[in-house]
Structures are given as structure tokens and as C-alpha cells.
Amino acid sequence: MKLASDVVKCQGYGNCIAADEKHFDLDDDGLVVLLEETVADEDRTSVEAAIRSCPVDAIWLEGVGSEAAR
């Protein structure tokens, strides 16, 4: 699975980092940075928690139905 993000939507809340520091960070402007775009099966739970925690839906898993990933 592959992570995707939209820095235009990102408002820098940082909820994704609280849920999964392995895959997410914020840049100097406070916008989401994907540290690892590929998600291993064992990381899926924490990545999905991070995705659900984003109040502006700025991150998602490509190719996964919206109900499963958001």
C-alpha cells in the first residue's frame, strides 16, 4: 500500500505524527511530510489511525476504499 498526502489541505495539526511517527512528520512550514510512502502490513493499523485522526483528510492510502482508509 502507498501513502499519499495533499499539502494544500494540510493545516499542520500534527495528529498524524501522534499516531505514527514512522510515516509522518511536519516540515518547517508545518505541513505534512511522508517519511515512508510504502506501508508494510504490520504498520497498517497505525497508519490508518493517523489517517482517521486528520481533521482535514489530507492523508490517505492509495487504492483503498475510503471507508477502510479514512
All heavy atoms as TSV, in Angstrom:
chain	resi	resn	atom	element	x	y	z
A	1	MET	N	N	0.841	-1.173	0.000
A	1	MET	CA	C	0.000	0.000	0.000
A	1	MET	C	C	0.888	1.238	0.000
A	1	MET	O	O	1.967	1.236	0.552
A	1	MET	CB	C	-0.886	0.012	1.229
A	1	MET	CG	C	-2.015	-0.974	1.162
A	1	MET	SD	S	-2.817	-1.102	2.761
A	1	MET	CE	C	-1.613	-2.098	3.601
A	2	LYS	N	N	0.353	2.281	-0.595
A	2	LYS	CA	C	1.118	3.511	-0.708
A	2	LYS	C	C	0.360	4.680	-0.099
A	2	LYS	O	O	-0.825	4.864	-0.340
A	2	LYS	CB	C	1.426	3.785	-2.173
A	2	LYS	CG	C	2.355	4.939	-2.367
A	2	LYS	CD	C	2.813	5.041	-3.788
A	2	LYS	CE	C	3.757	6.234	-3.883
A	2	LYS	NZ	N	4.361	6.338	-5.176
A	3	LEU	N	N	1.087	5.469	0.695
A	3	LEU	CA	C	0.529	6.669	1.308
A	3	LEU	C	C	0.541	7.825	0.327
A	3	LEU	O	O	1.424	7.920	-0.518
A	3	LEU	CB	C	1.386	7.092	2.500
A	3	LEU	CG	C	1.085	6.485	3.845
A	3	LEU	CD1	C	2.156	6.875	4.836
A	3	LEU	CD2	C	-0.265	6.899	4.341
A	4	ALA	N	N	-0.420	8.703	0.482
A	4	ALA	CA	C	-0.466	9.932	-0.302
A	4	ALA	C	C	-0.893	11.067	0.626
A	4	ALA	O	O	-1.516	10.836	1.662
A	4	ALA	CB	C	-1.447	9.784	-1.460
A	5	SER	N	N	-0.522	12.287	0.236
A	5	SER	CA	C	-0.901	13.446	1.040
A	5	SER	C	C	-1.177	14.633	0.140
A	5	SER	O	O	-0.746	14.679	-1.011
A	5	SER	CB	C	0.207	13.798	2.032
A	5	SER	OG	O	1.367	14.221	1.338
A	6	ASP	N	N	-1.897	15.595	0.693
A	6	ASP	CA	C	-2.212	16.829	-0.007
A	6	ASP	C	C	-1.786	17.979	0.902
A	6	ASP	O	O	-2.485	18.315	1.861
A	6	ASP	CB	C	-3.709	16.888	-0.301
A	6	ASP	CG	C	-4.123	18.112	-1.095
A	6	ASP	OD1	O	-3.338	19.089	-1.171
A	6	ASP	OD2	O	-5.239	18.104	-1.626
A	7	VAL	N	N	-0.631	18.585	0.595
A	7	VAL	CA	C	-0.118	19.652	1.455
A	7	VAL	C	C	-0.964	20.921	1.365
A	7	VAL	O	O	-0.893	21.767	2.246
A	7	VAL	CB	C	1.370	19.975	1.173
A	7	VAL	CG1	C	2.250	18.801	1.535
A	7	VAL	CG2	C	1.586	20.393	-0.259
A	8	VAL	N	N	-1.763	21.039	0.320
A	8	VAL	CA	C	-2.662	22.189	0.216
A	8	VAL	C	C	-3.765	22.080	1.272
A	8	VAL	O	O	-4.154	23.075	1.876
A	8	VAL	CB	C	-3.253	22.301	-1.208
A	8	VAL	CG1	C	-4.295	23.400	-1.286
A	8	VAL	CG2	C	-2.147	22.528	-2.228
A	9	LYS	N	N	-4.245	20.856	1.513
A	9	LYS	CA	C	-5.283	20.642	2.529
A	9	LYS	C	C	-4.723	20.660	3.949
A	9	LYS	O	O	-5.406	21.024	4.893
A	9	LYS	CB	C	-5.971	19.295	2.301
A	9	LYS	CG	C	-6.908	19.265	1.139
A	9	LYS	CD	C	-7.454	17.866	0.987
A	9	LYS	CE	C	-8.934	17.831	1.186
A	9	LYS	NZ	N	-9.482	16.478	1.008
A	10	CYS	N	N	-3.475	20.222	4.106
A	10	CYS	CA	C	-2.860	20.093	5.436
A	10	CYS	C	C	-2.863	21.443	6.154
A	10	CYS	O	O	-2.509	22.472	5.581
A	10	CYS	CB	C	-1.433	19.570	5.303
A	10	CYS	SG	S	-0.600	19.377	6.898
A	11	GLN	N	N	-3.248	21.392	7.429
A	11	GLN	CA	C	-3.242	22.604	8.250
A	11	GLN	C	C	-2.300	22.472	9.437
A	11	GLN	O	O	-2.307	23.303	10.340
A	11	GLN	CB	C	-4.664	22.937	8.693
A	11	GLN	CG	C	-5.532	23.294	7.505
A	11	GLN	CD	C	-6.921	23.742	7.905
A	11	GLN	OE1	O	-7.205	23.982	9.085
A	11	GLN	NE2	N	-7.796	23.842	6.939
A	12	GLY	N	N	-1.486	21.418	9.434
A	12	GLY	CA	C	-0.429	21.285	10.425
A	12	GLY	C	C	-0.865	20.910	11.819
A	12	GLY	O	O	-0.167	21.219	12.785
A	13	TYR	N	N	-1.974	20.236	11.969
A	13	TYR	CA	C	-2.423	19.836	13.301
A	13	TYR	C	C	-1.454	18.864	13.968
A	13	TYR	O	O	-1.316	18.853	15.183
A	13	TYR	CB	C	-3.818	19.193	13.239
A	13	TYR	CG	C	-4.915	20.170	12.912
A	13	TYR	CD1	C	-5.441	20.238	11.633
A	13	TYR	CD2	C	-5.417	21.024	13.879
A	13	TYR	CE1	C	-6.448	21.141	11.322
A	13	TYR	CE2	C	-6.424	21.934	13.582
A	13	TYR	CZ	C	-6.933	21.978	12.303
A	13	TYR	OH	O	-7.923	22.872	11.990
A	14	GLY	N	N	-0.812	18.001	13.192
A	14	GLY	CA	C	0.164	17.058	13.729
A	14	GLY	C	C	-0.438	15.808	14.340
A	14	GLY	O	O	0.275	15.019	14.952
A	15	ASN	N	N	-1.734	15.610	14.184
A	15	ASN	CA	C	-2.368	14.410	14.730
A	15	ASN	C	C	-1.765	13.146	14.130
A	15	ASN	O	O	-1.654	12.129	14.806
A	15	ASN	CB	C	-3.871	14.422	14.460
A	15	ASN	CG	C	-4.580	15.565	15.135
A	15	ASN	OD1	O	-3.980	16.329	15.876
A	15	ASN	ND2	N	-5.855	15.703	14.866
A	16	CYS	N	N	-1.390	13.213	12.862
A	16	CYS	CA	C	-0.823	12.042	12.191
A	16	CYS	C	C	0.479	11.609	12.865
A	16	CYS	O	O	0.738	10.418	13.028
A	16	CYS	CB	C	-0.601	12.321	10.707
A	16	CYS	SG	S	0.413	13.775	10.344
A	17	ILE	N	N	1.272	12.572	13.289
A	17	ILE	CA	C	2.549	12.257	13.940
A	17	ILE	C	C	2.307	11.603	15.294
A	17	ILE	O	O	3.005	10.661	15.673
A	17	ILE	CB	C	3.394	13.526	14.119
A	17	ILE	CG1	C	3.696	14.129	12.759
A	17	ILE	CG2	C	4.680	13.225	14.867
A	17	ILE	CD1	C	4.213	15.534	12.826
A	18	ALA	N	N	1.319	12.082	16.011
A	18	ALA	CA	C	0.994	11.495	17.310
A	18	ALA	C	C	0.600	10.029	17.160
A	18	ALA	O	O	0.895	9.211	18.032
A	18	ALA	CB	C	-0.121	12.273	17.983
A	19	ALA	N	N	-0.032	9.689	16.046
A	19	ALA	CA	C	-0.470	8.312	15.815
A	19	ALA	C	C	0.607	7.444	15.189
A	19	ALA	O	O	0.626	6.234	15.400
A	19	ALA	CB	C	-1.712	8.309	14.914
A	20	ASP	N	N	1.534	8.045	14.416
A	20	ASP	CA	C	2.517	7.246	13.685
A	20	ASP	C	C	3.723	8.102	13.291
A	20	ASP	O	O	3.743	8.728	12.233
A	20	ASP	CB	C	1.871	6.644	12.431
A	20	ASP	CG	C	2.771	5.671	11.708
A	20	ASP	OD1	O	4.003	5.803	11.784
A	20	ASP	OD2	O	2.246	4.774	11.046
A	21	GLU	N	N	4.732	8.120	14.144
A	21	GLU	CA	C	5.952	8.896	13.880
A	21	GLU	C	C	6.830	8.269	12.800
A	21	GLU	O	O	7.701	8.932	12.257
A	21	GLU	CB	C	6.773	9.044	15.154
A	21	GLU	CG	C	6.120	9.889	16.212
A	21	GLU	CD	C	6.971	9.981	17.462
A	21	GLU	OE1	O	7.829	9.095	17.688
A	21	GLU	OE2	O	6.772	10.946	18.212
A	22	LYS	N	N	6.606	7.010	12.500
A	22	LYS	CA	C	7.427	6.316	11.498
A	22	LYS	C	C	7.125	6.808	10.084
A	22	LYS	O	O	8.013	6.869	9.247
A	22	LYS	CB	C	7.181	4.809	11.581
A	22	LYS	CG	C	7.964	4.003	10.571
A	22	LYS	CD	C	7.706	2.519	10.748
A	22	LYS	CE	C	8.447	1.706	9.694
A	22	LYS	NZ	N	8.201	0.269	9.884
A	23	HIS	N	N	5.890	7.181	9.819
A	23	HIS	CA	C	5.479	7.533	8.463
A	23	HIS	C	C	5.231	9.027	8.247
A	23	HIS	O	O	5.188	9.472	7.104
A	23	HIS	CB	C	4.208	6.760	8.083
A	23	HIS	CG	C	4.449	5.309	7.912
A	23	HIS	ND1	N	4.384	4.415	8.948
A	23	HIS	CD2	C	4.804	4.585	6.818
A	23	HIS	CE1	C	4.669	3.204	8.508
A	23	HIS	NE2	N	4.922	3.280	7.222
A	24	PHE	N	N	5.061	9.803	9.320
A	24	PHE	CA	C	4.662	11.195	9.180
A	24	PHE	C	C	5.544	12.152	9.966
A	24	PHE	O	O	6.026	11.827	11.046
A	24	PHE	CB	C	3.214	11.380	9.659
A	24	PHE	CG	C	2.236	10.488	8.956
A	24	PHE	CD1	C	1.826	9.301	9.541
A	24	PHE	CD2	C	1.741	10.813	7.713
A	24	PHE	CE1	C	0.926	8.461	8.907
A	24	PHE	CE2	C	0.844	9.972	7.055
A	24	PHE	CZ	C	0.445	8.797	7.658
A	25	ASP	N	N	5.701	13.344	9.426
A	25	ASP	CA	C	6.389	14.440	10.104
A	25	ASP	C	C	5.825	15.738	9.542
A	25	ASP	O	O	5.008	15.714	8.616
A	25	ASP	CB	C	7.896	14.365	9.874
A	25	ASP	CG	C	8.700	15.144	10.900
A	25	ASP	OD1	O	8.101	15.807	11.776
A	25	ASP	OD2	O	9.942	15.113	10.834
A	26	LEU	N	N	6.255	16.861	10.105
A	26	LEU	CA	C	5.882	18.174	9.579
A	26	LEU	C	C	7.151	18.879	9.123
A	26	LEU	O	O	8.199	18.776	9.771
A	26	LEU	CB	C	5.190	19.023	10.650
A	26	LEU	CG	C	3.847	18.523	11.165
A	26	LEU	CD1	C	3.310	19.472	12.232
A	26	LEU	CD2	C	2.844	18.353	10.048
A	27	ASP	N	N	7.058	19.612	8.004
A	27	ASP	CA	C	8.212	20.357	7.518
A	27	ASP	C	C	8.324	21.693	8.253
A	27	ASP	O	O	7.560	21.971	9.185
A	27	ASP	CB	C	8.150	20.537	5.992
A	27	ASP	CG	C	6.989	21.403	5.516
A	27	ASP	OD1	O	6.352	22.096	6.344
A	27	ASP	OD2	O	6.733	21.394	4.300
A	28	ASP	N	N	9.258	22.531	7.839
A	28	ASP	CA	C	9.483	23.815	8.502
A	28	ASP	C	C	8.282	24.758	8.398
A	28	ASP	O	O	8.153	25.687	9.189
A	28	ASP	CB	C	10.728	24.500	7.924
A	28	ASP	CG	C	12.007	23.767	8.281
A	28	ASP	OD1	O	12.001	22.991	9.266
A	28	ASP	OD2	O	13.013	23.956	7.571
A	29	ASP	N	N	7.427	24.518	7.411
A	29	ASP	CA	C	6.215	25.326	7.263
A	29	ASP	C	C	5.024	24.731	8.004
A	29	ASP	O	O	3.911	25.257	7.935
A	29	ASP	CB	C	5.864	25.472	5.779
A	29	ASP	CG	C	6.907	26.275	5.021
A	29	ASP	OD1	O	7.435	27.254	5.590
A	29	ASP	OD2	O	7.194	25.925	3.855
A	30	GLY	N	N	5.247	23.597	8.678
A	30	GLY	CA	C	4.182	22.964	9.445
A	30	GLY	C	C	3.263	22.094	8.618
A	30	GLY	O	O	2.136	21.817	9.041
A	31	LEU	N	N	3.727	21.647	7.449
A	31	LEU	CA	C	2.906	20.812	6.581
A	31	LEU	C	C	3.398	19.372	6.582
A	31	LEU	O	O	4.583	19.104	6.785
A	31	LEU	CB	C	2.928	21.372	5.154
A	31	LEU	CG	C	2.428	22.808	5.020
A	31	LEU	CD1	C	2.594	23.296	3.595
A	31	LEU	CD2	C	0.989	22.931	5.485
A	32	VAL	N	N	2.474	18.443	6.324
A	32	VAL	CA	C	2.784	17.025	6.398
A	32	VAL	C	C	3.891	16.627	5.420
A	32	VAL	O	O	3.956	17.112	4.290
A	32	VAL	CB	C	1.517	16.171	6.154
A	32	VAL	CG1	C	0.999	16.307	4.725
A	32	VAL	CG2	C	1.780	14.707	6.489
A	33	VAL	N	N	4.770	15.771	5.913
A	33	VAL	CA	C	5.823	15.144	5.118
A	33	VAL	C	C	5.680	13.642	5.317
A	33	VAL	O	O	5.558	13.175	6.455
A	33	VAL	CB	C	7.229	15.585	5.582
A	33	VAL	CG1	C	8.308	14.814	4.848
A	33	VAL	CG2	C	7.409	17.071	5.405
A	34	LEU	N	N	5.674	12.902	4.230
A	34	LEU	CA	C	5.632	11.439	4.316
A	34	LEU	C	C	7.056	10.923	4.412
A	34	LEU	O	O	7.849	11.091	3.493
A	34	LEU	CB	C	4.933	10.862	3.083
A	34	LEU	CG	C	3.502	11.339	2.839
A	34	LEU	CD1	C	2.950	10.712	1.565
A	34	LEU	CD2	C	2.615	11.017	4.025
A	35	LEU	N	N	7.379	10.304	5.538
A	35	LEU	CA	C	8.720	9.762	5.738
A	35	LEU	C	C	8.906	8.440	5.017
A	35	LEU	O	O	10.017	8.115	4.589
A	35	LEU	CB	C	8.995	9.587	7.234
A	35	LEU	CG	C	8.912	10.863	8.069
A	35	LEU	CD1	C	9.089	10.526	9.542
A	35	LEU	CD2	C	9.959	11.873	7.608
A	36	GLU	N	N	7.851	7.678	4.915
A	36	GLU	CA	C	7.832	6.415	4.182
A	36	GLU	C	C	6.507	6.355	3.442
A	36	GLU	O	O	5.457	6.403	4.062
A	36	GLU	CB	C	7.943	5.216	5.128
A	36	GLU	CG	C	9.272	5.088	5.821
A	36	GLU	CD	C	9.385	3.785	6.599
A	36	GLU	OE1	O	8.783	2.771	6.193
A	36	GLU	OE2	O	10.082	3.799	7.612
A	37	GLU	N	N	6.564	6.244	2.132
A	37	GLU	CA	C	5.325	6.196	1.355
A	37	GLU	C	C	4.753	4.792	1.256
A	37	GLU	O	O	3.558	4.625	1.075
A	37	GLU	CB	C	5.563	6.764	-0.042
A	37	GLU	CG	C	5.814	8.256	-0.025
A	37	GLU	CD	C	5.954	8.837	-1.418
A	37	GLU	OE1	O	5.659	8.147	-2.400
A	37	GLU	OE2	O	6.369	9.998	-1.507
A	38	THR	N	N	5.607	3.800	1.365
A	38	THR	CA	C	5.141	2.419	1.303
A	38	THR	C	C	4.796	1.950	2.712
A	38	THR	O	O	5.570	2.136	3.642
A	38	THR	CB	C	6.221	1.506	0.692
A	38	THR	OG1	O	6.544	1.999	-0.613
A	38	THR	CG2	C	5.738	0.083	0.587
A	39	VAL	N	N	3.630	1.333	2.837
A	39	VAL	CA	C	3.152	0.875	4.146
A	39	VAL	C	C	3.176	-0.644	4.188
A	39	VAL	O	O	2.502	-1.310	3.403
A	39	VAL	CB	C	1.719	1.379	4.411
A	39	VAL	CG1	C	1.216	0.882	5.758
A	39	VAL	CG2	C	1.666	2.901	4.335
A	40	ALA	N	N	3.974	-1.185	5.099
A	40	ALA	CA	C	4.018	-2.636	5.300
A	40	ALA	C	C	2.756	-3.076	6.036
A	40	ALA	O	O	2.138	-2.286	6.763
A	40	ALA	CB	C	5.251	-3.005	6.112
A	41	ASP	N	N	2.383	-4.322	5.857
A	41	ASP	CA	C	1.170	-4.848	6.502
A	41	ASP	C	C	1.189	-4.635	8.012
A	41	ASP	O	O	0.163	-4.299	8.605
A	41	ASP	CB	C	1.003	-6.331	6.195
A	41	ASP	CG	C	0.584	-6.584	4.753
A	41	ASP	OD1	O	0.057	-5.650	4.101
A	41	ASP	OD2	O	0.785	-7.708	4.271
A	42	GLU	N	N	2.357	-4.803	8.632
A	42	GLU	CA	C	2.416	-4.673	10.094
A	42	GLU	C	C	2.247	-3.229	10.571
A	42	GLU	O	O	2.003	-2.984	11.746
A	42	GLU	CB	C	3.712	-5.265	10.652
A	42	GLU	CG	C	4.973	-4.608	10.165
A	42	GLU	CD	C	5.587	-5.260	8.937
A	42	GLU	OE1	O	4.931	-6.108	8.286
A	42	GLU	OE2	O	6.732	-4.924	8.627
A	43	ASP	N	N	2.371	-2.255	9.656
A	43	ASP	CA	C	2.207	-0.844	10.018
A	43	ASP	C	C	0.824	-0.299	9.677
A	43	ASP	O	O	0.512	0.854	9.974
A	43	ASP	CB	C	3.253	0.013	9.288
A	43	ASP	CG	C	4.668	-0.297	9.732
A	43	ASP	OD1	O	4.854	-0.703	10.896
A	43	ASP	OD2	O	5.583	-0.129	8.911
A	44	ARG	N	N	0.009	-1.096	9.068
A	44	ARG	CA	C	-1.273	-0.604	8.559
A	44	ARG	C	C	-2.172	-0.045	9.669
A	44	ARG	O	O	-2.822	0.984	9.486
A	44	ARG	CB	C	-2.001	-1.701	7.791
A	44	ARG	CG	C	-3.259	-1.166	7.144
A	44	ARG	CD	C	-3.809	-2.063	6.106
A	44	ARG	NE	N	-5.060	-1.506	5.598
A	44	ARG	CZ	C	-5.693	-1.966	4.572
A	44	ARG	NH1	N	-5.206	-2.997	3.913
A	44	ARG	NH2	N	-6.810	-1.408	4.177
A	45	THR	N	N	-2.205	-0.672	10.814
A	45	THR	CA	C	-3.075	-0.214	11.902
A	45	THR	C	C	-2.720	1.204	12.340
A	45	THR	O	O	-3.604	2.060	12.471
A	45	THR	CB	C	-3.003	-1.181	13.103
A	45	THR	OG1	O	-3.416	-2.466	12.668
A	45	THR	CG2	C	-3.889	-0.714	14.243
A	46	SER	N	N	-1.432	1.477	12.547
A	46	SER	CA	C	-1.041	2.817	12.999
A	46	SER	C	C	-1.216	3.848	11.890
A	46	SER	O	O	-1.592	4.992	12.153
A	46	SER	CB	C	0.392	2.823	13.519
A	46	SER	OG	O	1.313	2.489	12.497
A	47	VAL	N	N	-0.972	3.463	10.647
A	47	VAL	CA	C	-1.174	4.387	9.528
A	47	VAL	C	C	-2.659	4.733	9.391
A	47	VAL	O	O	-3.016	5.897	9.218
A	47	VAL	CB	C	-0.610	3.804	8.214
A	47	VAL	CG1	C	-1.072	4.601	7.013
A	47	VAL	CG2	C	0.912	3.759	8.273
A	48	GLU	N	N	-3.516	3.741	9.481
A	48	GLU	CA	C	-4.949	4.008	9.379
A	48	GLU	C	C	-5.435	4.877	10.534
A	48	GLU	O	O	-6.297	5.740	10.347
A	48	GLU	CB	C	-5.734	2.708	9.297
A	48	GLU	CG	C	-5.582	2.034	7.949
A	48	GLU	CD	C	-6.351	0.733	7.824
A	48	GLU	OE1	O	-6.804	0.182	8.857
A	48	GLU	OE2	O	-6.487	0.265	6.686
A	49	ALA	N	N	-4.863	4.698	11.716
A	49	ALA	CA	C	-5.217	5.565	12.849
A	49	ALA	C	C	-4.794	7.002	12.565
A	49	ALA	O	O	-5.541	7.950	12.859
A	49	ALA	CB	C	-4.561	5.057	14.130
A	50	ALA	N	N	-3.627	7.178	11.986
A	50	ALA	CA	C	-3.154	8.516	11.630
A	50	ALA	C	C	-4.064	9.153	10.588
A	50	ALA	O	O	-4.410	10.334	10.684
A	50	ALA	CB	C	-1.718	8.440	11.108
A	51	ILE	N	N	-4.468	8.373	9.601
A	51	ILE	CA	C	-5.357	8.878	8.553
A	51	ILE	C	C	-6.687	9.325	9.155
A	51	ILE	O	O	-7.184	10.411	8.853
A	51	ILE	CB	C	-5.561	7.808	7.466
A	51	ILE	CG1	C	-4.257	7.622	6.679
A	51	ILE	CG2	C	-6.716	8.162	6.548
A	51	ILE	CD1	C	-4.227	6.402	5.783
A	52	ARG	N	N	-7.252	8.504	10.023
A	52	ARG	CA	C	-8.523	8.862	10.663
A	52	ARG	C	C	-8.389	10.089	11.549
A	52	ARG	O	O	-9.348	10.843	11.734
A	52	ARG	CB	C	-9.060	7.682	11.478
A	52	ARG	CG	C	-9.667	6.584	10.636
A	52	ARG	CD	C	-10.387	5.555	11.482
A	52	ARG	NE	N	-9.555	4.980	12.538
A	52	ARG	CZ	C	-8.727	3.942	12.399
A	52	ARG	NH1	N	-8.625	3.346	11.223
A	52	ARG	NH2	N	-8.025	3.491	13.412
A	53	SER	N	N	-7.202	10.322	12.098
A	53	SER	CA	C	-7.012	11.443	13.019
A	53	SER	C	C	-6.880	12.793	12.315
A	53	SER	O	O	-6.965	13.833	12.960
A	53	SER	CB	C	-5.777	11.206	13.889
A	53	SER	OG	O	-4.582	11.421	13.151
A	54	CYS	N	N	-6.691	12.788	11.006
A	54	CYS	CA	C	-6.522	14.046	10.268
A	54	CYS	C	C	-7.881	14.727	10.077
A	54	CYS	O	O	-8.741	14.215	9.353
A	54	CYS	CB	C	-5.868	13.790	8.914
A	54	CYS	SG	S	-5.599	15.313	7.975
A	55	PRO	N	N	-8.078	15.889	10.682
A	55	PRO	CA	C	-9.383	16.546	10.603
A	55	PRO	C	C	-9.706	17.137	9.228
A	55	PRO	O	O	-10.851	17.492	8.967
A	55	PRO	CB	C	-9.299	17.643	11.664
A	55	PRO	CG	C	-7.857	17.904	11.832
A	55	PRO	CD	C	-7.150	16.607	11.554
A	56	VAL	N	N	-8.712	17.220	8.343
A	56	VAL	CA	C	-8.956	17.811	7.021
A	56	VAL	C	C	-8.751	16.806	5.888
A	56	VAL	O	O	-8.731	17.181	4.722
A	56	VAL	CB	C	-8.081	19.068	6.794
A	56	VAL	CG1	C	-8.475	20.173	7.762
A	56	VAL	CG2	C	-6.602	18.743	6.893
A	57	ASP	N	N	-8.621	15.527	6.224
A	57	ASP	CA	C	-8.456	14.454	5.228
A	57	ASP	C	C	-7.315	14.726	4.256
A	57	ASP	O	O	-7.452	14.536	3.044
A	57	ASP	CB	C	-9.755	14.208	4.455
A	57	ASP	CG	C	-10.856	13.640	5.329
A	57	ASP	OD1	O	-10.527	12.866	6.251
A	57	ASP	OD2	O	-12.028	13.959	5.089
A	58	ALA	N	N	-6.171	15.150	4.783
A	58	ALA	CA	C	-5.028	15.483	3.941
A	58	ALA	C	C	-4.116	14.289	3.661
A	58	ALA	O	O	-3.162	14.415	2.907
A	58	ALA	CB	C	-4.215	16.607	4.581
A	59	ILE	N	N	-4.394	13.132	4.271
A	59	ILE	CA	C	-3.587	11.930	4.036
A	59	ILE	C	C	-4.506	10.745	3.786
A	59	ILE	O	O	-5.617	10.684	4.309
A	59	ILE	CB	C	-2.636	11.644	5.219
A	59	ILE	CG1	C	-3.392	11.644	6.553
A	59	ILE	CG2	C	-1.494	12.645	5.247
A	59	ILE	CD1	C	-2.565	11.306	7.769
A	60	TRP	N	N	-4.044	9.807	2.971
A	60	TRP	CA	C	-4.847	8.632	2.643
A	60	TRP	C	C	-3.962	7.539	2.076
A	60	TRP	O	O	-2.798	7.776	1.756
A	60	TRP	CB	C	-5.959	8.996	1.660
A	60	TRP	CG	C	-5.462	9.460	0.321
A	60	TRP	CD1	C	-5.237	8.681	-0.786
A	60	TRP	CD2	C	-5.103	10.788	-0.051
A	60	TRP	NE1	N	-4.761	9.441	-1.826
A	60	TRP	CE2	C	-4.677	10.753	-1.397
A	60	TRP	CE3	C	-5.100	12.014	0.617
A	60	TRP	CZ2	C	-4.245	11.887	-2.067
A	60	TRP	CZ3	C	-4.668	13.130	-0.066
A	60	TRP	CH2	C	-4.261	13.062	-1.389
A	61	LEU	N	N	-4.521	6.342	1.993
A	61	LEU	CA	C	-3.856	5.223	1.347
A	61	LEU	C	C	-4.410	5.106	-0.075
A	61	LEU	O	O	-5.632	5.046	-0.261
A	61	LEU	CB	C	-4.117	3.909	2.098
A	61	LEU	CG	C	-3.344	3.720	3.382
A	61	LEU	CD1	C	-3.865	2.502	4.130
A	61	LEU	CD2	C	-1.859	3.566	3.093
A	62	GLU	N	N	-3.536	5.101	-1.047
A	62	GLU	CA	C	-3.966	4.997	-2.426
A	62	GLU	C	C	-4.500	3.589	-2.700
A	62	GLU	O	O	-3.938	2.604	-2.224
A	62	GLU	CB	C	-2.826	5.302	-3.387
A	62	GLU	CG	C	-2.432	6.765	-3.355
A	62	GLU	CD	C	-1.371	7.106	-4.370
A	62	GLU	OE1	O	-0.676	6.190	-4.870
A	62	GLU	OE2	O	-1.236	8.308	-4.656
A	63	GLY	N	N	-5.581	3.528	-3.455
A	63	GLY	CA	C	-6.135	2.255	-3.865
A	63	GLY	C	C	-6.935	1.531	-2.801
A	63	GLY	O	O	-7.306	0.387	-2.965
A	64	VAL	N	N	-7.212	2.202	-1.681
A	64	VAL	CA	C	-8.001	1.596	-0.610
A	64	VAL	C	C	-9.312	2.364	-0.544
A	64	VAL	O	O	-9.325	3.590	-0.590
A	64	VAL	CB	C	-7.264	1.695	0.741
A	64	VAL	CG1	C	-8.121	1.148	1.868
A	64	VAL	CG2	C	-5.942	0.956	0.675
A	65	GLY	N	N	-10.409	1.619	-0.421
A	65	GLY	CA	C	-11.718	2.269	-0.318
A	65	GLY	C	C	-11.740	3.300	0.785
A	65	GLY	O	O	-11.108	3.123	1.818
A	66	SER	N	N	-12.472	4.351	0.595
A	66	SER	CA	C	-12.481	5.450	1.565
A	66	SER	C	C	-12.949	5.026	2.944
A	66	SER	O	O	-12.494	5.556	3.943
A	66	SER	CB	C	-13.334	6.601	1.051
A	66	SER	OG	O	-14.666	6.185	0.865
A	67	GLU	N	N	-13.822	4.042	3.018
A	67	GLU	CA	C	-14.290	3.597	4.334
A	67	GLU	C	C	-13.167	2.923	5.120
A	67	GLU	O	O	-13.067	3.078	6.328
A	67	GLU	CB	C	-15.453	2.596	4.192
A	67	GLU	CG	C	-16.697	3.168	3.572
A	67	GLU	CD	C	-16.606	3.257	2.049
A	67	GLU	OE1	O	-15.869	2.457	1.430
A	67	GLU	OE2	O	-17.258	4.134	1.486
A	68	ALA	N	N	-12.300	2.203	4.456
A	68	ALA	CA	C	-11.210	1.492	5.140
A	68	ALA	C	C	-10.082	2.424	5.537
A	68	ALA	O	O	-9.454	2.230	6.561
A	68	ALA	CB	C	-10.678	0.379	4.237
A	69	ALA	N	N	-9.807	3.417	4.731
A	69	ALA	CA	C	-8.617	4.233	4.947
A	69	ALA	C	C	-8.880	5.511	5.720
A	69	ALA	O	O	-7.964	6.068	6.287
A	69	ALA	CB	C	-7.992	4.578	3.600
A	70	ARG	N	N	-10.101	6.001	5.730
A	70	ARG	CA	C	-10.352	7.295	6.377
A	70	ARG	C	C	-11.255	7.186	7.552
A	70	ARG	O	O	-12.045	6.418	7.735
A	70	ARG	CB	C	-10.949	8.258	5.368
A	70	ARG	CG	C	-9.958	8.564	4.294
A	70	ARG	CD	C	-10.481	9.618	3.384
A	70	ARG	NE	N	-9.540	9.733	2.281
A	70	ARG	CZ	C	-9.465	10.763	1.493
A	70	ARG	NH1	N	-10.251	11.766	1.666
A	70	ARG	NH2	N	-8.612	10.807	0.517
